[in-house]
Amino acid sequence: MRGLMLVGVILIVAGIVGLVINVVPIHHQEQVAKIGPITATKDTETDYIIPPWASIVVIIVGAGLAYAGTRRA
């Protein structure tokens, strides 16, 4: 039962973080050309948007798991 509550709390925290920080930037380094031992790379940045509804669903599921973790069978 403690494991269920722990997972619930982790999901609640992750949902709150998702609401506060709704864009996650990811940096990629791509190899563009390779001529012998010399390589040319290009840095790109991709932004992944976390929808607010997904964060709210994660918070609700986490609250449900935390509540189920406190109940005795």
PQR file of N, CA, C, O and H, with PARSE charges and radii, in Angstrom:
ATOM      1  N   MET A   1       0.801  -1.193   0.000 -0.4000 1.5000
ATOM      2  CA  MET A   1       0.000   0.000   0.000 -0.0000 2.0000
ATOM      3  C   MET A   1       0.850   1.266   0.000  0.5500 1.7000
ATOM      4  O   MET A   1       0.454   2.278  -0.577 -0.5500 1.4000
ATOM      5  N   ARG A   2       2.007   1.216   0.638 -0.4000 1.5000
ATOM      6  CA  ARG A   2       2.873   2.398   0.651 -0.0000 2.0000
ATOM      7  C   ARG A   2       3.403   2.696  -0.749  0.5500 1.7000
ATOM      8  O   ARG A   2       3.614   3.854  -1.108 -0.5500 1.4000
ATOM      9  H   ARG A   2       2.329   0.393   1.107  0.4000 1.0000
ATOM     10  N   GLY A   3       3.616   1.646  -1.533 -0.4000 1.5000
ATOM     11  CA  GLY A   3       4.100   1.853  -2.900 -0.0000 2.0000
ATOM     12  C   GLY A   3       3.086   2.594  -3.746  0.5500 1.7000
ATOM     13  O   GLY A   3       3.449   3.447  -4.556 -0.5500 1.4000
ATOM     14  H   GLY A   3       3.444   0.705  -1.242  0.4000 1.0000
ATOM     15  N   LEU A   4       1.809   2.270  -3.559 -0.4000 1.5000
ATOM     16  CA  LEU A   4       0.747   2.946  -4.295 -0.0000 2.0000
ATOM     17  C   LEU A   4       0.692   4.423  -3.923  0.5500 1.7000
ATOM     18  O   LEU A   4       0.518   5.286  -4.784 -0.5500 1.4000
ATOM     19  H   LEU A   4       1.514   1.578  -2.901  0.4000 1.0000
ATOM     20  N   MET A   5       0.841   4.700  -2.640 -0.4000 1.5000
ATOM     21  CA  MET A   5       0.816   6.090  -2.185 -0.0000 2.0000
ATOM     22  C   MET A   5       2.037   6.849  -2.705  0.5500 1.7000
ATOM     23  O   MET A   5       1.921   8.012  -3.091 -0.5500 1.4000
ATOM     24  H   MET A   5       0.982   3.999  -1.941  0.4000 1.0000
ATOM     25  N   LEU A   6       3.193   6.210  -2.719 -0.4000 1.5000
ATOM     26  CA  LEU A   6       4.408   6.845  -3.219 -0.0000 2.0000
ATOM     27  C   LEU A   6       4.275   7.184  -4.705  0.5500 1.7000
ATOM     28  O   LEU A   6       4.650   8.277  -5.130 -0.5500 1.4000
ATOM     29  H   LEU A   6       3.287   5.265  -2.405  0.4000 1.0000
ATOM     30  N   VAL A   7       3.751   6.259  -5.482 -0.4000 1.5000
ATOM     31  CA  VAL A   7       3.548   6.515  -6.908 -0.0000 2.0000
ATOM     32  C   VAL A   7       2.549   7.656  -7.102  0.5500 1.7000
ATOM     33  O   VAL A   7       2.725   8.496  -7.985 -0.5500 1.4000
ATOM     34  H   VAL A   7       3.447   5.371  -5.136  0.4000 1.0000
ATOM     35  N   GLY A   8       1.508   7.684  -6.284 -0.4000 1.5000
ATOM     36  CA  GLY A   8       0.518   8.755  -6.364 -0.0000 2.0000
ATOM     37  C   GLY A   8       1.125  10.120  -6.088  0.5500 1.7000
ATOM     38  O   GLY A   8       0.846  11.083  -6.803 -0.5500 1.4000
ATOM     39  H   GLY A   8       1.364   7.001  -5.568  0.4000 1.0000
ATOM     40  N   VAL A   9       1.951  10.208  -5.058 -0.4000 1.5000
ATOM     41  CA  VAL A   9       2.587  11.486  -4.723 -0.0000 2.0000
ATOM     42  C   VAL A   9       3.544  11.916  -5.834  0.5500 1.7000
ATOM     43  O   VAL A   9       3.601  13.095  -6.181 -0.5500 1.4000
ATOM     44  H   VAL A   9       2.178   9.426  -4.477  0.4000 1.0000
ATOM     45  N   ILE A  10       4.282  10.980  -6.383 -0.4000 1.5000
ATOM     46  CA  ILE A  10       5.199  11.298  -7.491 -0.0000 2.0000
ATOM     47  C   ILE A  10       4.417  11.822  -8.697  0.5500 1.7000
ATOM     48  O   ILE A  10       4.849  12.773  -9.350 -0.5500 1.4000
ATOM     49  H   ILE A  10       4.235  10.022  -6.101  0.4000 1.0000
ATOM     50  N   LEU A  11       3.267  11.208  -8.996 -0.4000 1.5000
ATOM     51  CA  LEU A  11       2.449  11.675 -10.115 -0.0000 2.0000
ATOM     52  C   LEU A  11       1.866  13.060  -9.848  0.5500 1.7000
ATOM     53  O   LEU A  11       1.775  13.881 -10.762 -0.5500 1.4000
ATOM     54  H   LEU A  11       2.916  10.436  -8.466  0.4000 1.0000
ATOM     55  N   ILE A  12       1.469  13.326  -8.603 -0.4000 1.5000
ATOM     56  CA  ILE A  12       0.948  14.656  -8.272 -0.0000 2.0000
ATOM     57  C   ILE A  12       2.022  15.716  -8.485  0.5500 1.7000
ATOM     58  O   ILE A  12       1.758  16.768  -9.067 -0.5500 1.4000
ATOM     59  H   ILE A  12       1.542  12.659  -7.861  0.4000 1.0000
ATOM     60  N   VAL A  13       3.234  15.438  -8.011 -0.4000 1.5000
ATOM     61  CA  VAL A  13       4.336  16.391  -8.178 -0.0000 2.0000
ATOM     62  C   VAL A  13       4.663  16.574  -9.664  0.5500 1.7000
ATOM     63  O   VAL A  13       4.907  17.695 -10.110 -0.5500 1.4000
ATOM     64  H   VAL A  13       3.450  14.584  -7.538  0.4000 1.0000
ATOM     65  N   ALA A  14       4.669  15.479 -10.430 -0.4000 1.5000
ATOM     66  CA  ALA A  14       4.957  15.577 -11.861 -0.0000 2.0000
ATOM     67  C   ALA A  14       3.885  16.387 -12.582  0.5500 1.7000
ATOM     68  O   ALA A  14       4.201  17.139 -13.505 -0.5500 1.4000
ATOM     69  H   ALA A  14       4.471  14.569 -10.068  0.4000 1.0000
ATOM     70  N   GLY A  15       2.621  16.247 -12.177 -0.4000 1.5000
ATOM     71  CA  GLY A  15       1.544  17.019 -12.784 -0.0000 2.0000
ATOM     72  C   GLY A  15       1.669  18.498 -12.490  0.5500 1.7000
ATOM     73  O   GLY A  15       1.437  19.330 -13.368 -0.5500 1.4000
ATOM     74  H   GLY A  15       2.365  15.636 -11.428  0.4000 1.0000
ATOM     75  N   ILE A  16       2.037  18.837 -11.251 -0.4000 1.5000
ATOM     76  CA  ILE A  16       2.218  20.243 -10.894 -0.0000 2.0000
ATOM     77  C   ILE A  16       3.385  20.842 -11.662  0.5500 1.7000
ATOM     78  O   ILE A  16       3.303  21.974 -12.139 -0.5500 1.4000
ATOM     79  H   ILE A  16       2.225  18.161 -10.539  0.4000 1.0000
ATOM     80  N   VAL A  17       4.468  20.089 -11.783 -0.4000 1.5000
ATOM     81  CA  VAL A  17       5.621  20.568 -12.560 -0.0000 2.0000
ATOM     82  C   VAL A  17       5.222  20.759 -14.024  0.5500 1.7000
ATOM     83  O   VAL A  17       5.665  21.709 -14.670 -0.5500 1.4000
ATOM     84  H   VAL A  17       4.534  19.170 -11.396  0.4000 1.0000
ATOM     85  N   GLY A  18       4.390  19.860 -14.547 -0.4000 1.5000
ATOM     86  CA  GLY A  18       3.926  19.988 -15.923 -0.0000 2.0000
ATOM     87  C   GLY A  18       3.071  21.220 -16.143  0.5500 1.7000
ATOM     88  O   GLY A  18       3.089  21.807 -17.225 -0.5500 1.4000
ATOM     89  H   GLY A  18       4.030  19.088 -14.023  0.4000 1.0000
ATOM     90  N   LEU A  19       2.315  21.618 -15.117 -0.4000 1.5000
ATOM     91  CA  LEU A  19       1.519  22.843 -15.241 -0.0000 2.0000
ATOM     92  C   LEU A  19       2.382  24.092 -15.179  0.5500 1.7000
ATOM     93  O   LEU A  19       2.110  25.075 -15.868 -0.5500 1.4000
ATOM     94  H   LEU A  19       2.300  21.141 -14.238  0.4000 1.0000
ATOM     95  N   VAL A  20       3.421  24.056 -14.355 -0.4000 1.5000
ATOM     96  CA  VAL A  20       4.284  25.222 -14.191 -0.0000 2.0000
ATOM     97  C   VAL A  20       5.226  25.378 -15.385  0.5500 1.7000
ATOM     98  O   VAL A  20       5.373  26.469 -15.937 -0.5500 1.4000
ATOM     99  H   VAL A  20       3.642  23.257 -13.795  0.4000 1.0000
ATOM    100  N   ILE A  21       5.855  24.281 -15.770 -0.4000 1.5000
ATOM    101  CA  ILE A  21       6.802  24.294 -16.896 -0.0000 2.0000
ATOM    102  C   ILE A  21       6.135  23.548 -18.041  0.5500 1.7000
ATOM    103  O   ILE A  21       6.179  22.318 -18.087 -0.5500 1.4000
ATOM    104  H   ILE A  21       5.736  23.395 -15.322  0.4000 1.0000
ATOM    105  N   ASN A  22       5.516  24.278 -18.966 -0.4000 1.5000
ATOM    106  CA  ASN A  22       4.747  23.603 -20.005 -0.0000 2.0000
ATOM    107  C   ASN A  22       5.508  23.382 -21.310  0.5500 1.7000
ATOM    108  O   ASN A  22       4.950  22.811 -22.247 -0.5500 1.4000
ATOM    109  H   ASN A  22       5.480  25.277 -18.929  0.4000 1.0000
ATOM    110  N   VAL A  23       6.751  23.812 -21.396 -0.4000 1.5000
ATOM    111  CA  VAL A  23       7.567  23.575 -22.593 -0.0000 2.0000
ATOM    112  C   VAL A  23       8.894  22.962 -22.156  0.5500 1.7000
ATOM    113  O   VAL A  23       9.579  23.490 -21.280 -0.5500 1.4000
ATOM    114  H   VAL A  23       7.204  24.275 -20.635  0.4000 1.0000
ATOM    115  N   VAL A  24       9.243  21.837 -22.785 -0.4000 1.5000
ATOM    116  CA  VAL A  24      10.502  21.163 -22.474 -0.0000 2.0000
ATOM    117  C   VAL A  24      11.394  21.246 -23.718  0.5500 1.7000
ATOM    118  O   VAL A  24      11.089  20.621 -24.734 -0.5500 1.4000
ATOM    119  H   VAL A  24       8.686  21.408 -23.496  0.4000 1.0000
ATOM    120  N   PRO A  25      12.495  22.013 -23.650 -0.5600 1.5000
ATOM    121  CA  PRO A  25      13.390  22.092 -24.807  0.2800 2.0000
ATOM    122  C   PRO A  25      14.375  20.905 -24.820  0.5500 1.7000
ATOM    123  O   PRO A  25      14.970  20.567 -23.797 -0.5500 1.4000
ATOM    124  N   ILE A  26      14.529  20.296 -25.978 -0.4000 1.5000
ATOM    125  CA  ILE A  26      15.460  19.179 -26.155 -0.0000 2.0000
ATOM    126  C   ILE A  26      16.474  19.586 -27.216  0.5500 1.7000
ATOM    127  O   ILE A  26      16.104  20.020 -28.307 -0.5500 1.4000
ATOM    128  H   ILE A  26      14.046  20.571 -26.809  0.4000 1.0000
ATOM    129  N   HIS A  27      17.750  19.443 -26.890 -0.4000 1.5000
ATOM    130  CA  HIS A  27      18.827  19.803 -27.820 -0.0000 2.0000
ATOM    131  C   HIS A  27      19.312  18.542 -28.543  0.5500 1.7000
ATOM    132  O   HIS A  27      19.554  17.508 -27.921 -0.5500 1.4000
ATOM    133  H   HIS A  27      18.050  19.091 -26.003  0.4000 1.0000
ATOM    134  N   HIS A  28      19.445  18.651 -29.857 -0.4000 1.5000
ATOM    135  CA  HIS A  28      19.936  17.557 -30.694 -0.0000 2.0000
ATOM    136  C   HIS A  28      21.189  18.019 -31.418  0.5500 1.7000
ATOM    137  O   HIS A  28      21.312  19.187 -31.789 -0.5500 1.4000
ATOM    138  H   HIS A  28      19.248  19.492 -30.362  0.4000 1.0000
ATOM    139  N   GLN A  29      22.111  17.099 -31.613 -0.4000 1.5000
ATOM    140  CA  GLN A  29      23.299  17.401 -32.408 -0.0000 2.0000
ATOM    141  C   GLN A  29      23.331  16.390 -33.545  0.5500 1.7000
ATOM    142  O   GLN A  29      23.482  15.189 -33.322 -0.5500 1.4000
ATOM    143  H   GLN A  29      22.011  16.150 -31.312  0.4000 1.0000
ATOM    144  N   GLU A  30      23.186  16.892 -34.767 -0.4000 1.5000
ATOM    145  CA  GLU A  30      23.134  16.040 -35.944 -0.0000 2.0000
ATOM    146  C   GLU A  30      24.422  16.149 -36.746  0.5500 1.7000
ATOM    147  O   GLU A  30      25.015  17.221 -36.863 -0.5500 1.4000
ATOM    148  H   GLU A  30      23.063  17.867 -34.948  0.4000 1.0000
ATOM    149  N   GLN A  31      24.834  15.024 -37.289 -0.4000 1.5000
ATOM    150  CA  GLN A  31      26.006  15.021 -38.160 -0.0000 2.0000
ATOM    151  C   GLN A  31      25.531  15.359 -39.565  0.5500 1.7000
ATOM    152  O   GLN A  31      24.714  14.641 -40.141 -0.5500 1.4000
ATOM    153  H   GLN A  31      24.352  14.154 -37.194  0.4000 1.0000
ATOM    154  N   VAL A  32      26.045  16.452 -40.116 -0.4000 1.5000
ATOM    155  CA  VAL A  32      25.602  16.923 -41.419 -0.0000 2.0000
ATOM    156  C   VAL A  32      26.470  16.347 -42.525  0.5500 1.7000
ATOM    157  O   VAL A  32      25.958  15.870 -43.537 -0.5500 1.4000
ATOM    158  H   VAL A  32      26.709  17.035 -39.648  0.4000 1.0000
ATOM    159  N   ALA A  33      27.791  16.392 -42.333 -0.4000 1.5000
ATOM    160  CA  ALA A  33      28.703  15.901 -43.364 -0.0000 2.0000
ATOM    161  C   ALA A  33      29.930  15.301 -42.705  0.5500 1.7000
ATOM    162  O   ALA A  33      30.352  15.719 -41.626 -0.5500 1.4000
ATOM    163  H   ALA A  33      28.208  16.780 -41.511  0.4000 1.0000
ATOM    164  N   LYS A  34      30.502  14.294 -43.394 -0.4000 1.5000
ATOM    165  CA  LYS A  34      31.740  13.686 -42.907 -0.0000 2.0000
ATOM    166  C   LYS A  34      32.658  13.499 -44.113  0.5500 1.7000
ATOM    167  O   LYS A  34      32.350  12.772 -45.058 -0.5500 1.4000
ATOM    168  H   LYS A  34      30.160  13.954 -44.270  0.4000 1.0000
ATOM    169  N   ILE A  35      33.797  14.187 -44.040 -0.4000 1.5000
ATOM    170  CA  ILE A  35      34.779  14.084 -45.112 -0.0000 2.0000
ATOM    171  C   ILE A  35      36.078  13.622 -44.472  0.5500 1.7000
ATOM    172  O   ILE A  35      36.800  14.411 -43.864 -0.5500 1.4000
ATOM    173  H   ILE A  35      34.047  14.778 -43.272  0.4000 1.0000
ATOM    174  N   GLY A  36      36.362  12.349 -44.614 -0.4000 1.5000
ATOM    175  CA  GLY A  36      37.553  11.790 -43.978 -0.0000 2.0000
ATOM    176  C   GLY A  36      37.422  11.881 -42.469  0.5500 1.7000
ATOM    177  O   GLY A  36      36.396  11.484 -41.917 -0.5500 1.4000
ATOM    178  H   GLY A  36      35.775  11.708 -45.107  0.4000 1.0000
ATOM    179  N   PRO A  37      38.446  12.401 -41.784 -0.5600 1.5000
ATOM    180  CA  PRO A  37      38.368  12.504 -40.329  0.2800 2.0000
ATOM    181  C   PRO A  37      37.618  13.758 -39.849  0.5500 1.7000
ATOM    182  O   PRO A  37      37.420  13.942 -38.648 -0.5500 1.4000
ATOM    183  N   ILE A  38      37.205  14.610 -40.783 -0.4000 1.5000
ATOM    184  CA  ILE A  38      36.538  15.862 -40.415 -0.0000 2.0000
ATOM    185  C   ILE A  38      35.025  15.671 -40.503  0.5500 1.7000
ATOM    186  O   ILE A  38      34.505  15.170 -41.501 -0.5500 1.4000
ATOM    187  H   ILE A  38      37.366  14.461 -41.758  0.4000 1.0000
ATOM    188  N   THR A  39      34.331  16.079 -39.444 -0.4000 1.5000
ATOM    189  CA  THR A  39      32.869  15.993 -39.449 -0.0000 2.0000
ATOM    190  C   THR A  39      32.273  17.365 -39.188  0.5500 1.7000
ATOM    191  O   THR A  39      32.833  18.174 -38.449 -0.5500 1.4000
ATOM    192  H   THR A  39      34.753  16.486 -38.634  0.4000 1.0000
ATOM    193  N   ALA A  40      31.135  17.609 -39.805 -0.4000 1.5000
ATOM    194  CA  ALA A  40      30.394  18.856 -39.586 -0.0000 2.0000
ATOM    195  C   ALA A  40      29.092  18.507 -38.874  0.5500 1.7000
ATOM    196  O   ALA A  40      28.361  17.618 -39.313 -0.5500 1.4000
ATOM    197  H   ALA A  40      30.680  16.952 -40.406  0.4000 1.0000
ATOM    198  N   THR A  41      28.800  19.204 -37.776 -0.4000 1.5000
ATOM    199  CA  THR A  41      27.581  18.932 -37.022 -0.0000 2.0000
ATOM    200  C   THR A  41      26.712  20.180 -36.972  0.5500 1.7000
ATOM    201  O   THR A  41      27.184  21.302 -37.156 -0.5500 1.4000
ATOM    202  H   THR A  41      29.393  19.926 -37.420  0.4000 1.0000
ATOM    203  N   LYS A  42      25.439  19.953 -36.720 -0.4000 1.5000
ATOM    204  CA  LYS A  42      24.485  21.041 -36.614 -0.0000 2.0000
ATOM    205  C   LYS A  42      23.686  20.854 -35.329  0.5500 1.7000
ATOM    206  O   LYS A  42      23.152  19.774 -35.077 -0.5500 1.4000
ATOM    207  H   LYS A  42      25.055  19.041 -36.570  0.4000 1.0000
ATOM    208  N   ASP A  43      23.605  21.911 -34.513 -0.4000 1.5000
ATOM    209  CA  ASP A  43      22.833  21.871 -33.283 -0.0000 2.0000
ATOM    210  C   ASP A  43      21.421  22.368 -33.570  0.5500 1.7000
ATOM    211  O   ASP A  43      21.236  23.430 -34.163 -0.5500 1.4000
ATOM    212  H   ASP A  43      24.039  22.788 -34.717  0.4000 1.0000
ATOM    213  N   THR A  44      20.431  21.592 -33.145 -0.4000 1.5000
ATOM    214  CA  THR A  44      19.042  22.007 -33.282 -0.0000 2.0000
ATOM    215  C   THR A  44      18.357  21.879 -31.928  0.5500 1.7000
ATOM    216  O   THR A  44      18.745  21.064 -31.091 -0.5500 1.4000
ATOM    217  H   THR A  44      20.582  20.729 -32.664  0.4000 1.0000
ATOM    218  N   GLU A  45      17.337  22.694 -31.733 -0.4000 1.5000
ATOM    219  CA  GLU A  45      16.564  22.645 -30.502 -0.0000 2.0000
ATOM    220  C   GLU A  45      15.103  22.417 -30.857  0.5500 1.7000
ATOM    221  O   GLU A  45      14.534  23.131 -31.682 -0.5500 1.4000
ATOM    222  H   GLU A  45      17.022  23.356 -32.413  0.4000 1.0000
ATOM    223  N   THR A  46      14.500  21.410 -30.222 -0.4000 1.5000
ATOM    224  CA  THR A  46      13.098  21.100 -30.432 -0.0000 2.0000
ATOM    225  C   THR A  46      12.350  21.342 -29.126  0.5500 1.7000
ATOM    226  O   THR A  46      12.782  20.891 -28.066 -0.5500 1.4000
ATOM    227  H   THR A  46      14.963  20.830 -29.551  0.4000 1.0000
ATOM    228  N   ASP A  47      11.233  22.051 -29.203 -0.4000 1.5000
ATOM    229  CA  ASP A  47      10.413  22.308 -28.024 -0.0000 2.0000
ATOM    230  C   ASP A  47       9.230  21.347 -28.013  0.5500 1.7000
ATOM    231  O   ASP A  47       8.467  21.281 -28.976 -0.5500 1.4000
ATOM    232  H   ASP A  47      10.881  22.417 -30.064  0.4000 1.0000
ATOM    233  N   TYR A  48       9.083  20.605 -26.922 -0.4000 1.5000
ATOM    234  CA  TYR A  48       7.949  19.723 -26.727 -0.0000 2.0000
ATOM    235  C   TYR A  48       7.000  20.393 -25.739  0.5500 1.7000
ATOM    236  O   TYR A  48       7.390  20.728 -24.621 -0.5500 1.4000
ATOM    237  H   TYR A  48       9.703  20.659 -26.139  0.4000 1.0000
ATOM    238  N   ILE A  49       5.747  20.585 -26.163 -0.4000 1.5000
ATOM    239  CA  ILE A  49       4.759  21.268 -25.345 -0.0000 2.0000
ATOM    240  C   ILE A  49       3.954  20.229 -24.566  0.5500 1.7000
ATOM    241  O   ILE A  49       3.455  19.258 -25.134 -0.5500 1.4000
ATOM    242  H   ILE A  49       5.430  20.313 -27.071  0.4000 1.0000
ATOM    243  N   ILE A  50       3.838  20.452 -23.249 -0.4000 1.5000
ATOM    244  CA  ILE A  50       3.033  19.585 -22.390 -0.0000 2.0000
ATOM    245  C   ILE A  50       1.648  20.229 -22.287  0.5500 1.7000
ATOM    246  O   ILE A  50       1.526  21.331 -21.753 -0.5500 1.4000
ATOM    247  H   ILE A  50       4.244  21.241 -22.787  0.4000 1.0000
ATOM    248  N   PRO A  51       0.604  19.560 -22.788 -0.5600 1.5000
ATOM    249  CA  PRO A  51      -0.723  20.163 -22.718  0.2800 2.0000
ATOM    250  C   PRO A  51      -1.214  20.249 -21.270  0.5500 1.7000
ATOM    251  O   PRO A  51      -0.959  19.339 -20.482 -0.5500 1.4000
ATOM    252  N   PRO A  52      -1.912  21.327 -20.912 -0.5600 1.5000
ATOM    253  CA  PRO A  52      -2.401  21.464 -19.538  0.2800 2.0000
ATOM    254  C   PRO A  52      -3.372  20.352 -19.137  0.5500 1.7000
ATOM    255  O   PRO A  52      -3.399  19.949 -17.974 -0.5500 1.4000
ATOM    256  N   TRP A  53      -4.171  19.850 -20.090 -0.4000 1.5000
ATOM    257  CA  TRP A  53      -5.117  18.795 -19.749 -0.0000 2.0000
ATOM    258  C   TRP A  53      -4.390  17.517 -19.347  0.5500 1.7000
ATOM    259  O   TRP A  53      -4.881  16.769 -18.503 -0.5500 1.4000
ATOM    260  H   TRP A  53      -4.149  20.177 -21.035  0.4000 1.0000
ATOM    261  N   ALA A  54      -3.218  17.255 -19.944 -0.4000 1.5000
ATOM    262  CA  ALA A  54      -2.459  16.063 -19.585 -0.0000 2.0000
ATOM    263  C   ALA A  54      -1.920  16.179 -18.160  0.5500 1.7000
ATOM    264  O   ALA A  54      -1.902  15.194 -17.422 -0.5500 1.4000
ATOM    265  H   ALA A  54      -2.819  17.862 -20.630  0.4000 1.0000
ATOM    266  N   SER A  55      -1.484  17.366 -17.774 -0.4000 1.5000
ATOM    267  CA  SER A  55      -0.999  17.574 -16.416 -0.0000 2.0000
ATOM    268  C   SER A  55      -2.124  17.415 -15.400  0.5500 1.7000
ATOM    269  O   SER A  55      -1.919  16.854 -14.323 -0.5500 1.4000
ATOM    270  H   SER A  55      -1.498  18.166 -18.374  0.4000 1.0000
ATOM    271  N   ILE A  56      -3.306  17.907 -15.741 -0.4000 1.5000
ATOM    272  CA  ILE A  56      -4.448  17.781 -14.834 -0.0000 2.0000
ATOM    273  C   ILE A  56      -4.860  16.325 -14.678  0.5500 1.7000
ATOM    274  O   ILE A  56      -5.203  15.896 -13.577 -0.5500 1.4000
ATOM    275  H   ILE A  56      -3.473  18.363 -16.615  0.4000 1.0000
ATOM    276  N   VAL A  57      -4.830  15.556 -15.770 -0.4000 1.5000
ATOM    277  CA  VAL A  57      -5.151  14.128 -15.694 -0.0000 2.0000
ATOM    278  C   VAL A  57      -4.142  13.401 -14.815  0.5500 1.7000
ATOM    279  O   VAL A  57      -4.521  12.534 -14.028 -0.5500 1.4000
ATOM    280  H   VAL A  57      -4.551  15.904 -16.664  0.4000 1.0000
ATOM    281  N   VAL A  58      -2.865  13.742 -14.938 -0.4000 1.5000
ATOM    282  CA  VAL A  58      -1.828  13.105 -14.117 -0.0000 2.0000
ATOM    283  C   VAL A  58      -2.038  13.435 -12.644  0.5500 1.7000
ATOM    284  O   VAL A  58      -1.852  12.569 -11.789 -0.5500 1.4000
ATOM    285  H   VAL A  58      -2.557  14.447 -15.577  0.4000 1.0000
ATOM    286  N   ILE A  59      -2.420  14.671 -12.332 -0.4000 1.5000
ATOM    287  CA  ILE A  59      -2.687  15.048 -10.937 -0.0000 2.0000
ATOM    288  C   ILE A  59      -3.878  14.262 -10.387  0.5500 1.7000
ATOM    289  O   ILE A  59      -3.828  13.781  -9.255 -0.5500 1.4000
ATOM    290  H   ILE A  59      -2.571  15.374 -13.027  0.4000 1.0000
ATOM    291  N   ILE A  60      -4.946  14.127 -11.177 -0.4000 1.5000
ATOM    292  CA  ILE A  60      -6.134  13.394 -10.719 -0.0000 2.0000
ATOM    293  C   ILE A  60      -5.818  11.920 -10.499  0.5500 1.7000
ATOM    294  O   ILE A  60      -6.233  11.339  -9.497 -0.5500 1.4000
ATOM    295  H   ILE A  60      -4.986  14.518 -12.097  0.4000 1.0000
ATOM    296  N   VAL A  61      -5.091  11.315 -11.425 -0.4000 1.5000
ATOM    297  CA  VAL A  61      -4.709   9.907 -11.267 -0.0000 2.0000
ATOM    298  C   VAL A  61      -3.802   9.735 -10.048  0.5500 1.7000
ATOM    299  O   VAL A  61      -3.950   8.774  -9.292 -0.5500 1.4000
ATOM    300  H   VAL A  61      -4.753  11.787 -12.239  0.4000 1.0000
ATOM    301  N   GLY A  62      -2.873  10.658  -9.860 -0.4000 1.5000
ATOM    302  CA  GLY A  62      -1.992  10.593  -8.696 -0.0000 2.0000
ATOM    303  C   GLY A  62      -2.753  10.728  -7.398  0.5500 1.7000
ATOM    304  O   GLY A  62      -2.445  10.038  -6.426 -0.5500 1.4000
ATOM    305  H   GLY A  62      -2.753  11.438 -10.474  0.4000 1.0000
ATOM    306  N   ALA A  63      -3.751  11.612  -7.365 -0.4000 1.5000
ATOM    307  CA  ALA A  63      -4.562  11.769  -6.155 -0.0000 2.0000
ATOM    308  C   ALA A  63      -5.365  10.500  -5.883  0.5500 1.7000
ATOM    309  O   ALA A  63      -5.513  10.089  -4.732 -0.5500 1.4000
ATOM    310  H   ALA A  63      -4.001  12.172  -8.155  0.4000 1.0000
ATOM    311  N   GLY A  64      -5.876   9.889  -6.930 -0.4000 1.5000
ATOM    312  CA  GLY A  64      -6.600   8.625  -6.762 -0.0000 2.0000
ATOM    313  C   GLY A  64      -5.705   7.521  -6.229  0.5500 1.7000
ATOM    314  O   GLY A  64      -6.115   6.755  -5.357 -0.5500 1.4000
ATOM    315  H   GLY A  64      -5.756  10.223  -7.865  0.4000 1.0000
ATOM    316  N   LEU A  65      -4.498   7.435  -6.739 -0.4000 1.5000
ATOM    317  CA  LEU A  65      -3.568   6.410  -6.249 -0.0000 2.0000
ATOM    318  C   LEU A  65      -3.132   6.687  -4.819  0.5500 1.7000
ATOM    319  O   LEU A  65      -2.997   5.757  -4.024 -0.5500 1.4000
ATOM    320  H   LEU A  65      -4.165   8.057  -7.447  0.4000 1.0000
ATOM    321  N   ALA A  66      -2.910   7.947  -4.481 -0.4000 1.5000
ATOM    322  CA  ALA A  66      -2.522   8.294  -3.114 -0.0000 2.0000
ATOM    323  C   ALA A  66      -3.663   7.964  -2.150  0.5500 1.7000
ATOM    324  O   ALA A  66      -3.423   7.471  -1.047 -0.5500 1.4000
ATOM    325  H   ALA A  66      -3.020   8.703  -5.127  0.4000 1.0000
ATOM    326  N   TYR A  67      -4.894   8.232  -2.562 -0.4000 1.5000
ATOM    327  CA  TYR A  67      -6.044   7.910  -1.721 -0.0000 2.0000
ATOM    328  C   TYR A  67      -6.190   6.397  -1.570  0.5500 1.7000
ATOM    329  O   TYR A  67      -6.463   5.906  -0.474 -0.5500 1.4000
ATOM    330  H   TYR A  67      -5.089   8.632  -3.458  0.4000 1.0000
ATOM    331  N   ALA A  68      -6.010   5.658  -2.664 -0.4000 1.5000
ATOM    332  CA  ALA A  68      -6.113   4.193  -2.600 -0.0000 2.0000
ATOM    333  C   ALA A  68      -4.998   3.604  -1.749  0.5500 1.7000
ATOM    334  O   ALA A  68      -5.179   2.558  -1.124 -0.5500 1.4000
ATOM    335  H   ALA A  68      -5.789   6.056  -3.553  0.4000 1.0000
ATOM    336  N   GLY A  69      -3.851   4.265  -1.720 -0.4000 1.5000
ATOM    337  CA  GLY A  69      -2.741   3.789  -0.905 -0.0000 2.0000
ATOM    338  C   GLY A  69      -2.963   3.966   0.589  0.5500 1.7000
ATOM    339  O   GLY A  69      -2.338   3.277   1.396 -0.5500 1.4000
ATOM    340  H   GLY A  69      -3.704   5.115  -2.226  0.4000 1.0000
ATOM    341  N   THR A  70      -3.852   4.890   0.966 -0.4000 1.5000
ATOM    342  CA  THR A  70      -4.135   5.102   2.396 -0.0000 2.0000
ATOM    343  C   THR A  70      -5.251   4.192   2.901  0.5500 1.7000
ATOM    344  O   THR A  70      -5.396   4.014   4.111 -0.5500 1.4000
ATOM    345  H   THR A  70      -4.359   5.450   0.311  0.4000 1.0000
ATOM    346  N   ARG A  71      -6.036   3.618   2.004 -0.4000 1.5000
ATOM    347  CA  ARG A  71      -7.159   2.752   2.395 -0.0000 2.0000
ATOM    348  C   ARG A  71      -6.648   1.372   2.792  0.5500 1.7000
ATOM    349  O   ARG A  71      -5.690   0.871   2.204 -0.5500 1.4000
ATOM    350  H   ARG A  71      -5.918   3.763   1.021  0.4000 1.0000
ATOM    351  N   ARG A  72      -7.267   0.772   3.764 -0.4000 1.5000
ATOM    352  CA  ARG A  72      -6.935  -0.607   4.159 -0.0000 2.0000
ATOM    353  C   ARG A  72      -7.896  -1.553   3.472  0.5500 1.7000
ATOM    354  O   ARG A  72      -9.060  -1.220   3.246 -0.5500 1.4000
ATOM    355  H   ARG A  72      -8.046   1.179   4.242  0.4000 1.0000
ATOM    356  N   ALA A  73      -7.406  -2.726   3.144 -0.4000 1.5000
ATOM    357  CA  ALA A  73      -8.223  -3.720   2.438 -0.0000 2.0000
ATOM    358  C   ALA A  73      -9.214  -4.389   3.335  0.5500 1.7000
ATOM    359  O   ALA A  73      -9.973  -5.248   2.886 -0.5500 1.4000
ATOM    360  H   ALA A  73      -6.461  -2.997   3.328  0.4000 1.0000
TER
END
